[in-house]
Amino acid sequence: MNRRELKQYIRQHPSDEAAIQELFVERQNPDASWYPSPCDSQEAKAETERALRHKIAEAQN
C-alpha cells in the first residue's frame, strides 16, 4: 500500500492505531531535511520561559 492509499485507508478507519503508527512513525522520509531547534541558546530558552510565565499569569487572572 503506498502512502496515498494508506492516508485514504486511515480516513475510512480512523481508529486503526497500527495504520496511523505506520503512516506517521514507520514511513518517515529518509531524505527529509532536519533543522536545529530555535531554542538551543540560553537566551532563546529564557525568552520562551518568560513568555510561558506571562501566559500562565494571564490565564490565572
MARTOR-270318 format. One record per atom (N, C-alpha, C, O): residue in one letter; y, z, x; atom name; residue number from 1. Coordinates in nm, 3 decimals, always signed. Example, Ala and Ser with C-alpha at 12.3 -4.5 7.8 and 13.67 -1.06 7.14 Angstrom:
<nodes>
   residu     north        up      east   atome   num
        a    -0.569    +0.780    +1.319       N     1
        a    -0.450    +0.780    +1.230      CA     1
        a    -0.330    +0.780    +1.320       C     1
        a    -0.332    +0.846    +1.424       O     1
        s    -0.225    +0.708    +1.285       N     2
        s    -0.106    +0.714    +1.367      CA     2
        s    +0.003    +0.787    +1.290       C     2
        s    +0.114    +0.804    +1.341       O     2
</nodes>
This chain:
<nodes>
   residu     north        up      east   atome   num
        m    -0.117    +0.000    +0.086       N     1
        m    +0.000    +0.000    +0.000      CA     1
        m    +0.123    +0.000    +0.091       C     1
        m    +0.136    +0.085    +0.178       O     1
        n    +0.213    -0.096    +0.070       N     2
        n    +0.333    -0.098    +0.152      CA     2
        n    +0.436    +0.001    +0.098       C     2
        n    +0.415    +0.063    -0.007       O     2
        r    +0.545    +0.016    +0.170       N     3
        r    +0.647    +0.116    +0.135      CA     3
        r    +0.705    +0.092    -0.005       C     3
        r    +0.724    +0.187    -0.081       O     3
        r    +0.733    -0.032    -0.037       N     4
        r    +0.790    -0.064    -0.169      CA     4
        r    +0.692    -0.025    -0.281       C     4
        r    +0.733    +0.033    -0.382       O     4
        e    +0.566    -0.057    -0.263       N     5
        e    +0.465    -0.023    -0.362      CA     5
        e    +0.449    +0.129    -0.374       C     5
        e    +0.430    +0.181    -0.484       O     5
        l    +0.457    +0.198    -0.262       N     6
        l    +0.446    +0.344    -0.263      CA     6
        l    +0.563    +0.406    -0.339       C     6
        l    +0.543    +0.499    -0.416       O     6
        k    +0.684    +0.355    -0.317       N     7
        k    +0.800    +0.406    -0.391      CA     7
        k    +0.783    +0.384    -0.541       C     7
        k    +0.813    +0.472    -0.621       O     7
        q    +0.736    +0.266    -0.578       N     8
        q    +0.713    +0.235    -0.719      CA     8
        q    +0.608    +0.330    -0.778       C     8
        q    +0.623    +0.379    -0.890       O     8
        y    +0.502    +0.354    -0.703       N     9
        y    +0.397    +0.445    -0.747      CA     9
        y    +0.453    +0.586    -0.770       C     9
        y    +0.421    +0.651    -0.869       O     9
        i    +0.538    +0.632    -0.678       N    10
        i    +0.595    +0.766    -0.690      CA    10
        i    +0.686    +0.775    -0.812       C    10
        i    +0.690    +0.878    -0.879       O    10
        r    +0.760    +0.668    -0.842       N    11
        r    +0.842    +0.669    -0.963      CA    11
        r    +0.756    +0.686    -1.088       C    11
        r    +0.797    +0.752    -1.184       O    11
        q    +0.639    +0.628    -1.086       N    12
        q    +0.548    +0.637    -1.200      CA    12
        q    +0.468    +0.767    -1.201       C    12
        q    +0.422    +0.811    -1.307       O    12
        h    +0.450    +0.828    -1.085       N    13
        h    +0.372    +0.952    -1.070      CA    13
        h    +0.452    +1.053    -0.987       C    13
        h    +0.413    +1.084    -0.874       O    13
        p    +0.562    +1.107    -1.041       N    14
        p    +0.650    +1.193    -0.961      CA    14
        p    +0.588    +1.327    -0.920       C    14
        p    +0.644    +1.397    -0.835       O    14
        s    +0.476    +1.365    -0.978       N    15
        s    +0.415    +1.493    -0.941      CA    15
        s    +0.305    +1.477    -0.836       C    15
        s    +0.240    +1.576    -0.800       O    15
        d    +0.285    +1.357    -0.785       N    16
        d    +0.183    +1.333    -0.683      CA    16
        d    +0.238    +1.373    -0.546       C    16
        d    +0.301    +1.294    -0.477       O    16
        e    +0.213    +1.498    -0.510       N    17
        e    +0.267    +1.554    -0.385      CA    17
        e    +0.215    +1.480    -0.262       C    17
        e    +0.289    +1.463    -0.165       O    17
        a    +0.091    +1.437    -0.265       N    18
        a    +0.035    +1.367    -0.149      CA    18
        a    +0.106    +1.235    -0.125       C    18
        a    +0.131    +1.198    -0.010       O    18
        a    +0.139    +1.164    -0.232       N    19
        a    +0.211    +1.037    -0.217      CA    19
        a    +0.352    +1.060    -0.164       C    19
        a    +0.400    +0.984    -0.080       O    19
        i    +0.417    +1.163    -0.214       N    20
        i    +0.553    +1.195    -0.168      CA    20
        i    +0.549    +1.234    -0.020       C    20
        i    +0.634    +1.192    +0.058       O    20
        q    +0.450    +1.313    +0.017       N    21
        q    +0.432    +1.352    +0.158      CA    21
        q    +0.412    +1.227    +0.244       C    21
        q    +0.470    +1.216    +0.352       O    21
        e    +0.331    +1.136    +0.197       N    22
        e    +0.304    +1.012    +0.270      CA    22
        e    +0.433    +0.933    +0.292       C    22
        e    +0.458    +0.883    +0.401       O    22
        l    +0.515    +0.922    +0.187       N    23
        l    +0.637    +0.843    +0.196      CA    23
        l    +0.739    +0.906    +0.290       C    23
        l    +0.795    +0.836    +0.375       O    23
        f    +0.763    +1.035    +0.276       N    24
        f    +0.873    +1.097    +0.349      CA    24
        f    +0.836    +1.161    +0.482       C    24
        f    +0.923    +1.186    +0.565       O    24
        v    +0.709    +1.189    +0.505       N    25
        v    +0.670    +1.255    +0.629      CA    25
        v    +0.585    +1.164    +0.717       C    25
        v    +0.614    +1.145    +0.835       O    25
        e    +0.481    +1.110    +0.660       N    26
        e    +0.385    +1.033    +0.739      CA    26
        e    +0.436    +0.895    +0.779       C    26
        e    +0.397    +0.842    +0.883       O    26
        r    +0.524    +0.837    +0.698       N    27
        r    +0.567    +0.700    +0.725      CA    27
        r    +0.708    +0.694    +0.782       C    27
        r    +0.789    +0.611    +0.739       O    27
        q    +0.738    +0.778    +0.874       N    28
        q    +0.869    +0.771    +0.939      CA    28
        q    +0.875    +0.649    +1.028       C    28
        q    +0.776    +0.611    +1.090       O    28
        n    +0.991    +0.588    +1.034       N    29
        n    +1.011    +0.468    +1.115      CA    29
        n    +1.018    +0.507    +1.263       C    29
        n    +1.107    +0.582    +1.302       O    29
        p    +0.926    +0.458    +1.346       N    30
        p    +0.929    +0.494    +1.488      CA    30
        p    +1.050    +0.435    +1.561       C    30
        p    +1.083    +0.479    +1.670       O    30
        d    +1.114    +0.336    +1.502       N    31
        d    +1.231    +0.273    +1.564      CA    31
        d    +1.363    +0.330    +1.512       C    31
        d    +1.470    +0.277    +1.542       O    31
        a    +1.355    +0.437    +1.433       N    32
        a    +1.476    +0.495    +1.375      CA    32
        a    +1.567    +0.549    +1.485       C    32
        a    +1.520    +0.596    +1.589       O    32
        s    +1.697    +0.542    +1.461       N    33
        s    +1.795    +0.596    +1.555      CA    33
        s    +1.808    +0.746    +1.534       C    33
        s    +1.812    +0.793    +1.420       O    33
        w    +1.813    +0.820    +1.642       N    34
        w    +1.832    +0.964    +1.636      CA    34
        w    +1.972    +0.996    +1.687       C    34
        w    +2.015    +0.942    +1.789       O    34
        y    +2.042    +1.082    +1.616       N    35
        y    +2.178    +1.119    +1.653      CA    35
        y    +2.184    +1.269    +1.680       C    35
        y    +2.118    +1.347    +1.611       O    35
        p    +2.262    +1.310    +1.780       N    36
        p    +2.272    +1.453    +1.810      CA    36
        p    +2.346    +1.526    +1.698       C    36
        p    +2.430    +1.469    +1.629       O    36
        s    +2.313    +1.650    +1.682       N    37
        s    +2.379    +1.732    +1.580      CA    37
        s    +2.525    +1.752    +1.617       C    37
        s    +2.556    +1.775    +1.733       O    37
        p    +2.616    +1.743    +1.519       N    38
        p    +2.757    +1.767    +1.549      CA    38
        p    +2.785    +1.916    +1.573       C    38
        p    +2.896    +1.952    +1.613       O    38
        c    +2.687    +2.001    +1.549       N    39
        c    +2.706    +2.145    +1.564      CA    39
        c    +2.650    +2.198    +1.695       C    39
        c    +2.616    +2.316    +1.704       O    39
        d    +2.641    +2.113    +1.795       N    40
        d    +2.586    +2.157    +1.923      CA    40
        d    +2.683    +2.245    +2.001       C    40
        d    +2.640    +2.330    +2.078       O    40
        s    +2.812    +2.225    +1.983       N    41
        s    +2.909    +2.302    +2.061      CA    41
        s    +2.936    +2.437    +1.993       C    41
        s    +2.920    +2.450    +1.872       O    41
        q    +2.976    +2.533    +2.072       N    42
        q    +3.009    +2.665    +2.018      CA    42
        q    +3.128    +2.657    +1.923       C    42
        q    +3.134    +2.729    +1.823       O    42
        e    +3.222    +2.569    +1.955       N    43
        e    +3.340    +2.553    +1.869      CA    43
        e    +3.299    +2.500    +1.731       C    43
        e    +3.349    +2.548    +1.629       O    43
        a    +3.210    +2.404    +1.728       N    44
        a    +3.164    +2.348    +1.600      CA    44
        a    +3.087    +2.453    +1.521       C    44
        a    +3.100    +2.461    +1.399       O    44
        k    +3.007    +2.533    +1.589       N    45
        k    +2.932    +2.639    +1.521      CA    45
        k    +3.027    +2.743    +1.462       C    45
        k    +3.007    +2.789    +1.350       O    45
        a    +3.130    +2.780    +1.537       N    46
        a    +3.228    +2.877    +1.488      CA    46
        a    +3.305    +2.820    +1.368       C    46
        a    +3.330    +2.893    +1.272       O    46
        e    +3.341    +2.694    +1.374       N    47
        e    +3.411    +2.629    +1.263      CA    47
        e    +3.324    +2.628    +1.137       C    47
        e    +3.373    +2.656    +1.027       O    47
        t    +3.197    +2.598    +1.152       N    48
        t    +3.105    +2.597    +1.039      CA    48
        t    +3.091    +2.737    +0.981       C    48
        t    +3.091    +2.754    +0.859       O    48
        e    +3.080    +2.836    +1.067       N    49
        e    +3.068    +2.974    +1.020      CA    49
        e    +3.193    +3.017    +0.944       C    49
        e    +3.183    +3.083    +0.840       O    49
        r    +3.312    +2.981    +0.995       N    50
        r    +3.436    +3.015    +0.925      CA    50
        r    +3.440    +2.949    +0.787       C    50
        r    +3.479    +3.012    +0.688       O    50
        a    +3.401    +2.824    +0.780       N    51
        a    +3.402    +2.752    +0.652      CA    51
        a    +3.306    +2.815    +0.552       C    51
        a    +3.338    +2.829    +0.434       O    51
        l    +3.188    +2.853    +0.600       N    52
        l    +3.091    +2.917    +0.510      CA    52
        l    +3.140    +3.053    +0.462       C    52
        l    +3.125    +3.086    +0.344       O    52
        r    +3.198    +3.131    +0.552       N    53
        r    +3.251    +3.261    +0.511      CA    53
        r    +3.363    +3.245    +0.408       C    53
        r    +3.372    +3.323    +0.314       O    53
        h    +3.447    +3.143    +0.426       N    54
        h    +3.555    +3.116    +0.333      CA    54
        h    +3.498    +3.080    +0.194       C    54
        h    +3.546    +3.130    +0.093       O    54
        k    +3.397    +2.993    +0.191       N    55
        k    +3.335    +2.953    +0.064      CA    55
        k    +3.270    +3.072    -0.006       C    55
        k    +3.279    +3.086    -0.128       O    55
        i    +3.204    +3.158    +0.071       N    56
        i    +3.141    +3.277    +0.014      CA    56
        i    +3.246    +3.369    -0.045       C    56
        i    +3.228    +3.422    -0.155       O    56
        a    +3.356    +3.389    +0.028       N    57
        a    +3.464    +3.474    -0.022      CA    57
        a    +3.524    +3.417    -0.150       C    57
        a    +3.553    +3.492    -0.243       O    57
        e    +3.542    +3.286    -0.157       N    58
        e    +3.594    +3.222    -0.278      CA    58
        e    +3.500    +3.243    -0.396       C    58
        e    +3.544    +3.269    -0.508       O    58
        a    +3.371    +3.232    -0.371       N    59
        a    +3.272    +3.245    -0.478      CA    59
        a    +3.265    +3.388    -0.530       C    59
        a    +3.233    +3.409    -0.647       O    59
        q    +3.295    +3.485    -0.446       N    60
        q    +3.288    +3.625    -0.487      CA    60
        q    +3.412    +3.668    -0.565       C    60
        q    +3.408    +3.770    -0.633       O    60
        n    +3.519    +3.592    -0.556       N    61
        n    +3.643    +3.627    -0.628      CA    61
        n    +3.649    +3.565    -0.763       C    61
        n    +3.746    +3.585    -0.836       O    61
</nodes>
